[in-house]
Amino acid sequence: LFIFSGFIKANDPLGFSYKLQEYFEVFKADSGLSLFESFAHIALPLSILLCVSEMALGFMLLVGYKRNLTLGLLLTQIVFFTFLTFYSACYNKVTTCGCFGDFLVLKPWTSFWKDIALLILITLLISGRESINELFSGLITSSLTIIAIILSFVFPIHAYRNLPPFDFRPYAIGMNIKDNMKAGAEYVPAAYESGFIYENLKTGKQEHFNMKNYPWQDTLNWKWITTDNVLIHDAINPPKIVDFSITSMDGVDLKDSILNNKDYMFLLVCYDLTKTEDDETLHAKINDLYKLAASEKIKVLALTAGDAKQIDDYKHKHQAMYDFANADGIVLKTMVRANPGLILIKDGTIIMNWHHNNFPTYSDVKQKYMK
């Protein structure tokens, strides 16, 4: 389970770092400690280290390498993740845990009880540690462990520098965005119950009431604080994509015209222009692709969450002639794990995508993908 969990996260270390940033930002807001802000800045290396730790410790446990050290580190890691999932579940701060990336999205309480089960299992392993022995001789076990640790580093670094080898997101190659925006069969929307938060004037304690029992007449003992909606049940078979939206810099909705475009089209995703890869050779390749595509009337549109000034600064700096449009930053992060990343789309279907480290030439794209 540790190897599987670490492998799935290592498949998309950048996506896992986004989840860690979310946790650290919540802890910073709730505690006021600047330490968590520092952690947020190094979320990517931390995400890779956690992936490596899970995979390596899982392998060490299987082969029986240094059982006391392995079990101690496994226990520490499980306690850490149990704290994260309990905090998210109890305070509803982070709605998905990221334990298995986009492959298996768990709700906070589900993930918390999963961690409790793992804590019990780790305790059983510790109590029976005398029965855990090395599978092979010391030299072979040590050599295999070293190889496993090296591979545990190589895989997430490769996934970060390219794109996730296994793409479970709704914008994966071959996916149709229009189809993923539709609800599934037997769709049932999420149900909420309207309620109210009232404060007891004598004790200062706040309580949630529903429409049937809220004390609106008892103004001597209760004070209304706010309206509160409680989730009764999640949506069943909801759309995989619910927040896709693209608007021009003038505020015109471009979503339908892009998704229904029967011609090939390039989307250059730059979710944050202040963090976009600043390599002159890369931007020369982007400009060349734009010029050649435009000469054949193939549209290139850059998508960003940045404002007009950031776009203007970017265009002047990189001599960019292609048009820009606005989209939500979280959606852009989900569409492609690169900044910038390139997507080839036709009639709403993702034909291909590229990391900026593997930025293609227009002739290669035309030959391989524009059939």
C-alpha positions in Angstrom: 0.0 0.0 0.0 2.9 2.4 0.8 4.6 1.6 -2.5 1.3 2.0 -4.5 0.4 5.3 -2.7 3.9 6.7 -3.2 4.0 5.6 -6.8 0.7 7.2 -7.7 1.8 10.5 -6.1 5.2 10.3 -7.7 3.4 9.9 -11.1 2.3 13.5 -10.6 4.6 15.2 -8.1 3.6 18.7 -9.2 0.0 17.9 -8.6 0.9 16.6 -5.1 2.9 19.7 -4.4 -0.3 21.8 -5.1 -2.1 19.7 -2.5 0.7 20.3 0.0 0.6 24.0 -0.7 -3.1 23.9 0.1 -2.5 22.3 3.4 0.3 24.7 4.3 -1.8 27.7 3.4 -4.6 26.5 5.6 -2.2 25.9 8.5 -0.6 29.3 8.0 -4.1 31.0 8.1 -5.2 29.1 11.1 -2.1 29.2 13.2 -0.5 32.5 12.0 2.9 30.7 11.9 5.2 31.9 9.1 6.9 28.5 9.2 4.1 27.0 7.1 4.5 29.8 4.5 8.2 28.7 4.2 7.0 25.1 3.7 4.6 26.2 1.0 7.6 27.7 -0.9 9.4 24.3 -0.9 6.2 22.2 -1.5 7.6 20.6 -4.7 10.9 19.1 -3.2 8.8 18.1 -0.1 6.3 16.3 -2.4 9.1 14.4 -4.1 10.7 13.5 -0.8 7.4 12.2 0.6 6.9 10.1 -2.5 10.4 8.7 -2.3 9.9 8.0 1.4 6.7 6.1 0.9 8.0 3.9 -1.9 11.4 3.3 -0.4 10.0 2.4 3.1 7.4 0.1 1.6 10.2 -1.7 -0.3 12.4 -1.8 2.8 9.5 -3.4 4.8 9.0 -6.1 2.1 12.6 -7.2 2.0 13.1 -6.8 5.8 15.8 -4.2 5.6 16.6 -2.6 9.0 13.2 -3.4 10.4 13.3 -1.2 13.5 14.4 1.9 11.5 11.8 1.1 8.8 8.9 0.5 11.2 9.8 3.7 13.1 9.9 5.8 10.0 6.6 4.2 8.7 4.9 5.0 12.0 6.1 8.6 11.9 4.9 9.0 8.3 1.5 7.5 9.1 1.1 9.7 12.2 1.9 12.8 10.0 -0.7 11.9 7.4 -3.2 11.0 10.0 -2.9 14.5 11.5 -3.3 16.0 8.0 -6.4 14.0 7.2 -8.0 14.5 10.7 -7.5 18.3 10.4 -9.0 18.4 6.9 -12.0 16.3 8.0 -12.6 17.9 11.3 -12.4 21.5 10.0 -13.4 20.9 6.4 -10.4 22.9 5.2 -9.1 20.7 2.4 -11.8 18.7 0.7 -9.7 16.0 -0.8 -6.5 14.5 0.7 -4.4 13.8 -2.4 -3.3 10.4 -0.9 -3.7 8.6 -4.2 -3.6 11.7 -6.5 -6.2 11.8 -9.3 -6.3 8.0 -9.5 -8.5 7.7 -6.4 -10.0 10.8 -4.8 -10.9 10.2 -1.2 -13.0 12.4 1.1 -11.2 13.6 4.2 -13.1 11.4 6.7 -12.6 8.3 4.4 -8.9 9.1 4.2 -8.7 9.6 8.0 -10.2 6.2 8.8 -7.9 4.7 6.2 -5.0 6.2 8.1 -6.4 4.9 11.4 -6.5 1.4 9.9 -2.9 1.8 8.8 -1.9 2.9 12.3 -3.4 -0.3 13.7 -1.6 -2.4 11.1 1.7 -0.6 11.8 1.2 -1.2 15.5 0.7 -4.9 14.8 3.9 -5.0 12.7 5.8 -3.3 15.5 4.5 -5.7 18.1 5.5 -8.6 15.9 8.8 -7.1 14.6 10.8 -10.1 15.7 9.1 -12.1 13.0 10.3 -9.7 10.3 13.6 -10.9 8.8 15.6 -10.1 5.7 14.6 -12.0 2.6 18.1 -12.2 1.3 21.7 -12.0 2.5 22.8 -8.6 3.9 24.7 -7.5 0.7 21.8 -8.4 -1.6 19.2 -6.7 0.6 21.3 -3.6 0.9 22.0 -3.5 -2.8 18.3 -3.9 -3.7 17.3 -1.2 -1.2 19.8 1.2 -2.7 18.5 0.5 -6.2 14.9 1.0 -5.0 15.8 4.3 -3.4 17.5 5.5 -6.6 14.5 4.5 -8.7 12.2 6.2 -6.2 14.0 9.4 -6.9 14.3 9.0 -10.7 10.6 8.3 -11.3 9.1 11.5 -9.7 11.8 13.7 -11.1 11.2 12.3 -14.6 7.4 12.9 -14.2 8.0 16.4 -13.0 10.4 17.3 -15.9 8.1 15.8 -18.5 4.4 15.1 -17.8 2.7 12.4 -15.7 3.3 9.0 -17.4 -0.2 7.9 -16.3 -2.7 10.7 -16.7 -5.9 10.3 -14.6 -7.2 13.8 -15.0 -10.3 14.7 -17.1 -8.0 16.6 -19.5 -5.9 13.6 -20.5 -5.0 12.8 -24.1 -8.0 11.4 -25.9 -10.5 13.0 -23.4 -13.3 15.2 -24.8 -13.8 18.2 -22.6 -17.5 18.6 -23.7 -18.2 15.0 -22.8 -16.6 15.4 -19.4 -18.7 18.5 -18.7 -21.8 16.3 -19.0 -23.3 14.5 -16.0 -23.2 10.7 -16.0 -26.1 8.3 -16.2 -28.5 8.4 -13.3 -27.0 11.7 -12.1 -28.2 13.0 -8.8 -27.2 16.5 -7.7 -25.7 17.1 -4.3 -28.3 17.8 -1.6 -27.8 20.5 1.1 -29.9 21.4 4.1 -30.2 25.1 4.9 -29.5 26.0 8.5 -28.3 28.7 10.8 -25.5 29.3 13.2 -26.7 30.9 16.5 -24.7 31.9 19.5 -25.9 31.3 23.0 -25.8 34.7 24.8 -25.1 33.1 28.2 -22.4 30.6 27.3 -21.0 32.1 24.1 -21.2 28.7 22.4 -22.3 28.6 18.8 -24.6 25.9 17.5 -26.0 24.8 14.2 -29.8 24.6 13.8 -32.0 23.5 10.8 -35.1 25.1 9.5 -37.3 23.3 11.9 -35.7 24.0 15.2 -33.8 27.3 14.9 -34.5 29.6 17.9 -35.5 32.7 15.9 -38.0 33.8 18.6 -35.7 33.3 21.6 -33.8 36.6 21.3 -33.0 36.6 25.1 -30.8 33.5 24.8 -29.8 33.2 21.2 -28.2 35.6 18.7 -28.1 34.8 14.9 -24.6 34.7 13.5 -24.8 33.4 9.9 -26.7 31.2 7.5 -25.1 27.8 7.1 -25.7 25.0 4.5 -24.9 21.4 5.5 -24.1 18.8 2.8 -26.6 15.9 3.1 -25.1 13.8 0.4 -22.6 14.2 -2.4 -23.6 14.3 -6.1 -23.9 10.9 -7.8 -22.2 10.6 -11.2 -21.5 14.3 -11.4 -19.6 15.9 -14.4 -15.9 15.3 -14.3 -15.4 19.0 -15.3 -17.5 21.6 -13.6 -15.4 24.8 -13.7 -14.1 25.1 -17.3 -14.4 28.6 -18.5 -12.4 30.8 -20.9 -13.0 34.5 -21.5 -11.3 37.0 -23.8 -9.5 40.0 -22.3 -12.7 42.0 -23.0 -14.8 39.6 -21.0 -16.4 37.7 -24.0 -17.1 34.0 -23.3 -14.9 31.9 -25.6 -15.6 28.5 -24.2 -18.1 27.3 -26.8 -16.2 28.7 -29.8 -13.1 26.8 -28.6 -14.7 23.5 -27.7 -16.8 23.4 -30.9 -13.9 24.4 -33.2 -13.7 21.7 -35.9 -10.2 22.7 -36.8 -7.0 21.9 -34.9 -6.1 24.5 -32.3 -3.2 25.1 -29.9 -3.7 26.2 -26.3 -0.6 27.5 -24.6 -1.2 27.2 -20.9 0.6 29.7 -18.7 -1.3 29.6 -15.4 1.0 32.1 -13.7 2.9 34.5 -15.9 5.2 35.5 -13.0 6.4 31.9 -12.7 6.4 30.9 -16.4 9.7 29.3 -17.6 11.9 32.1 -18.6 14.1 30.5 -21.2 14.9 32.4 -24.4 15.2 29.3 -26.5 11.9 28.0 -25.4 10.1 31.2 -26.2 11.8 31.3 -29.6 10.3 27.9 -30.2 6.8 29.1 -29.1 7.0 32.1 -31.4 8.1 29.9 -34.3 5.3 27.5 -33.8 2.8 30.4 -33.6 4.1 31.9 -36.9 4.0 28.6 -38.8 0.6 27.7 -37.4 -0.8 31.2 -38.2 0.4 30.9 -41.8 -1.8 27.9 -42.1 -4.7 29.5 -40.3 -4.3 27.2 -37.2 -5.1 29.3 -34.1 -2.8 29.6 -31.1 -4.4 30.9 -27.9 -2.5 31.5 -24.7 -4.5 30.9 -21.5 -3.6 32.5 -18.2 -5.0 33.6 -14.8 -2.8 36.7 -15.0 -4.1 40.3 -15.4 -3.7 42.7 -18.3 -0.5 44.2 -17.0 1.2 40.8 -16.6 0.1 39.8 -20.1 1.5 43.0 -21.5 4.8 42.7 -19.7 5.1 39.1 -20.9 4.3 39.9 -24.5 6.9 42.7 -24.6 9.6 40.6 -22.9 9.2 37.6 -25.2 8.0 39.3 -28.4 4.8 37.2 -28.2 2.3 38.0 -31.0 -0.3 35.3 -30.1 -3.6 36.3 -28.3 -4.3 35.7 -24.6 -7.5 34.8 -22.8 -8.3 34.3 -19.1 -9.1 31.1 -17.3 -9.1 30.0 -13.7 -5.7 29.2 -12.4 -6.7 26.0 -10.7 -8.3 24.8 -14.0 -5.1 25.6 -15.9 -3.0 23.8 -13.4 -5.2 20.8 -13.9 -5.2 20.9 -17.7 -1.4 20.4 -18.0 1.3 20.0 -15.4 3.6 22.6 -16.9 4.0 26.4 -17.0 4.0 26.8 -20.0 2.4 23.7 -21.4 1.0 23.1 -24.9 -2.2 21.4 -25.8 -3.4 20.4 -29.2 -7.2 20.3 -29.3 -9.9 19.6 -31.9 -13.7 19.8 -31.5 -13.2 19.6 -27.7 -10.9 16.5 -27.8 -7.4 16.7 -26.4 -5.2 15.3 -29.2 -1.8 15.8 -27.5 -0.1 17.8 -24.8 3.5 18.7 -24.2 5.7 19.9 -21.3 7.8 23.0 -22.1 10.9 20.7 -21.7 9.6 18.8 -24.7 8.2 21.6 -26.7 7.5 20.4 -30.3 8.1 22.0 -33.6 5.1 22.8 -35.8 6.2 20.5 -38.5 6.5 17.5 -36.1 3.0 18.2 -34.7 1.6 18.5 -38.2 3.2 15.3 -39.4 2.3 13.1 -36.3 -1.0 14.5 -35.0 -2.8 16.6 -37.7 -4.3 13.8 -39.7 
